[in-house]
Amino acid sequence: MKGSENNGQYSKIDKNTTLRGNINAKSDIRIDGKVDGELITTGKVIVGKDAQVKGKILCANADIEGVFDGELTLSGTLSLKMGSNLKGKVRIQKLIVESGAIFNASCSMHSAEDGVKKLKNVDEKEKQADESVANIL
């Protein structure tokens, strides 16, 4: 997996890991375990074939091979692989569905500009929060 801005680096949640909470990242993320919460990244999210994700994801692009239940907002492309199971609410620019994928969601599609604006707003909020912390220190 090629990292977006981090020279090929990405974060990984291993198969034997269960995570509850919020994740904010500026790199690609691969999930092979269980996640329950909110995940925000300017990179790509890959939900592996054994993964179970419940919650909210905001990212640039996503490949789903496992189970996702929740709200998914992408500035780019959602790719559902054979054997994937997606339920919930989806807002994307492009959709690719392989034979054998289950897609049981309400889906709305947006322009590329709308998706980029959404991620840009998240990035600006993170910068403001970083500056606030730096001012306190």
The 8 nearest C-alpha neighbors of each residue, nearest first, counted from 0:
[[1, 2, 7, 9, 27, 8, 29, 45],
 [0, 2, 7, 3, 8, 27, 6, 9],
 [3, 1, 7, 8, 27, 5, 9, 6],
 [2, 4, 42, 5, 26, 27, 1, 7],
 [5, 3, 6, 2, 26, 25, 7, 42],
 [4, 6, 8, 2, 7, 3, 26, 9],
 [7, 5, 8, 4, 2, 3, 1, 9],
 [6, 8, 2, 1, 5, 9, 3, 0],
 [9, 7, 2, 5, 6, 10, 26, 1],
 [8, 10, 27, 26, 2, 28, 7, 11],
 [9, 11, 28, 29, 27, 26, 12, 8],
 [12, 10, 29, 28, 30, 13, 9, 31],
 [11, 13, 30, 31, 32, 29, 16, 14],
 [12, 14, 31, 32, 16, 15, 11, 30],
 [13, 15, 32, 31, 16, 12, 50, 49],
 [14, 16, 13, 32, 17, 31, 33, 12],
 [17, 15, 32, 13, 14, 33, 12, 18],
 [18, 16, 33, 34, 32, 19, 15, 35],
 [17, 19, 34, 33, 35, 16, 20, 36],
 [20, 18, 35, 36, 34, 17, 21, 33],
 [19, 21, 36, 35, 37, 18, 22, 34],
 [20, 22, 37, 36, 38, 23, 19, 39],
 [21, 23, 38, 39, 37, 24, 20, 36],
 [24, 22, 39, 40, 38, 21, 25, 37],
 [25, 23, 40, 26, 39, 22, 41, 27],
 [24, 26, 40, 41, 42, 27, 23, 4],
 [27, 25, 42, 9, 24, 3, 2, 5],
 [26, 28, 42, 43, 9, 2, 44, 3],
 [29, 27, 10, 44, 9, 11, 45, 43],
 [28, 30, 45, 11, 44, 46, 10, 12],
 [31, 29, 12, 46, 32, 47, 11, 45],
 [30, 32, 50, 14, 47, 13, 12, 49],
 [33, 31, 14, 50, 16, 13, 30, 15],
 [34, 32, 17, 51, 50, 52, 18, 16],
 [33, 35, 52, 18, 17, 19, 53, 36],
 [36, 34, 19, 53, 54, 52, 18, 20],
 [37, 35, 20, 54, 21, 19, 55, 34],
 [36, 38, 21, 55, 54, 56, 22, 20],
 [37, 39, 22, 56, 21, 23, 55, 57],
 [40, 38, 57, 23, 56, 58, 22, 24],
 [41, 39, 24, 58, 42, 25, 23, 57],
 [40, 42, 25, 58, 59, 118, 26, 43],
 [43, 41, 27, 26, 40, 59, 3, 58],
 [42, 44, 27, 60, 61, 59, 58, 28],
 [45, 43, 61, 28, 27, 29, 60, 62],
 [46, 44, 29, 62, 61, 63, 47, 30],
 [45, 47, 63, 30, 64, 65, 50, 29],
 [48, 46, 31, 64, 50, 65, 49, 30],
 [47, 49, 65, 64, 50, 46, 83, 31],
 [50, 48, 65, 47, 31, 51, 32, 14],
 [51, 49, 31, 32, 65, 47, 48, 33],
 [50, 52, 33, 66, 67, 65, 34, 32],
 [53, 51, 67, 34, 33, 35, 66, 68],
 [54, 52, 35, 68, 69, 67, 34, 36],
 [55, 53, 69, 36, 35, 37, 70, 68],
 [54, 56, 37, 70, 69, 71, 38, 36],
 [57, 55, 38, 71, 37, 39, 72, 70],
 [56, 58, 39, 72, 73, 71, 38, 40],
 [59, 57, 40, 73, 41, 60, 39, 42],
 [58, 60, 74, 73, 75, 42, 43, 41],
 [61, 59, 43, 76, 75, 58, 73, 77],
 [62, 60, 44, 77, 43, 45, 78, 63],
 [61, 63, 78, 45, 79, 77, 46, 44],
 [62, 64, 46, 79, 65, 45, 80, 83],
 [63, 65, 48, 83, 80, 47, 46, 82],
 [66, 64, 48, 83, 50, 47, 49, 63],
 [65, 67, 84, 51, 83, 85, 52, 50],
 [66, 68, 52, 85, 53, 51, 86, 84],
 [69, 67, 86, 53, 87, 85, 52, 54],
 [70, 68, 87, 54, 53, 55, 88, 86],
 [69, 71, 55, 88, 87, 89, 54, 56],
 [70, 72, 89, 56, 55, 57, 90, 88],
 [73, 71, 90, 57, 89, 91, 56, 58],
 [74, 72, 91, 58, 59, 75, 60, 57],
 [114, 73, 75, 59, 115, 92, 91, 111],
 [76, 74, 92, 60, 73, 59, 93, 91],
 [75, 77, 93, 60, 94, 92, 78, 61],
 [78, 76, 61, 94, 60, 62, 95, 93],
 [77, 79, 95, 62, 96, 94, 61, 63],
 [80, 78, 96, 63, 62, 97, 95, 100],
 [79, 81, 64, 97, 83, 100, 63, 82],
 [80, 82, 99, 100, 97, 83, 98, 64],
 [83, 81, 100, 99, 80, 64, 84, 65],
 [84, 82, 64, 65, 100, 80, 81, 66],
 [83, 85, 101, 66, 100, 65, 102, 67],
 [84, 86, 67, 102, 68, 66, 103, 101],
 [87, 85, 68, 103, 104, 67, 69, 102],
 [88, 86, 104, 69, 68, 70, 105, 89],
 [87, 89, 70, 105, 104, 106, 71, 69],
 [88, 90, 106, 71, 70, 72, 105, 107],
 [91, 89, 72, 107, 108, 106, 71, 73],
 [92, 90, 73, 108, 93, 72, 109, 74],
 [91, 93, 75, 109, 108, 110, 76, 111],
 [94, 92, 76, 91, 75, 77, 95, 108],
 [93, 95, 77, 76, 78, 96, 92, 91],
 [94, 96, 78, 79, 77, 97, 93, 76],
 [97, 95, 79, 78, 94, 100, 80, 98],
 [98, 96, 80, 81, 100, 79, 99, 95],
 [97, 99, 100, 81, 96, 80, 82, 101],
 [98, 100, 81, 82, 97, 101, 83, 80],
 [101, 99, 81, 83, 82, 98, 97, 80],
 [100, 102, 84, 83, 85, 103, 99, 82],
 [103, 101, 85, 104, 84, 100, 86, 79],
 [102, 104, 86, 85, 101, 87, 105, 84],
 [105, 103, 87, 86, 88, 106, 102, 89],
 [104, 106, 88, 89, 87, 107, 103, 86],
 [105, 107, 89, 90, 104, 88, 108, 91],
 [108, 106, 90, 89, 91, 109, 105, 88],
 [107, 109, 91, 92, 90, 106, 110, 93],
 [110, 108, 92, 91, 113, 111, 107, 114],
 [109, 111, 112, 113, 92, 114, 108, 74],
 [110, 112, 114, 113, 92, 115, 74, 109],
 [111, 113, 115, 110, 114, 116, 74, 109],
 [114, 112, 116, 110, 111, 115, 109, 117],
 [74, 115, 113, 117, 111, 116, 112, 73],
 [114, 116, 112, 118, 74, 117, 113, 119],
 [117, 115, 119, 113, 114, 118, 120, 112],
 [116, 118, 114, 120, 115, 119, 113, 121],
 [119, 117, 121, 115, 120, 116, 122, 41],
 [118, 120, 116, 122, 121, 117, 115, 123],
 [121, 119, 123, 117, 118, 122, 116, 124],
 [120, 122, 118, 124, 119, 123, 125, 117],
 [121, 123, 119, 125, 120, 124, 118, 126],
 [124, 122, 126, 120, 125, 121, 119, 127],
 [123, 125, 127, 121, 126, 122, 128, 120],
 [126, 124, 128, 122, 123, 127, 129, 121],
 [127, 125, 129, 123, 128, 124, 130, 122],
 [126, 128, 130, 124, 125, 129, 131, 123],
 [127, 129, 125, 131, 126, 130, 124, 132],
 [130, 128, 126, 132, 127, 131, 125, 133],
 [131, 129, 133, 127, 128, 132, 134, 126],
 [132, 130, 128, 134, 133, 129, 127, 135],
 [131, 133, 135, 129, 134, 130, 128, 136],
 [134, 132, 130, 136, 131, 135, 129, 128],
 [135, 133, 131, 132, 136, 130, 129, 128],
 [134, 136, 132, 133, 131, 130, 129, 128],
 [135, 133, 134, 132, 131, 130, 129, 128]]
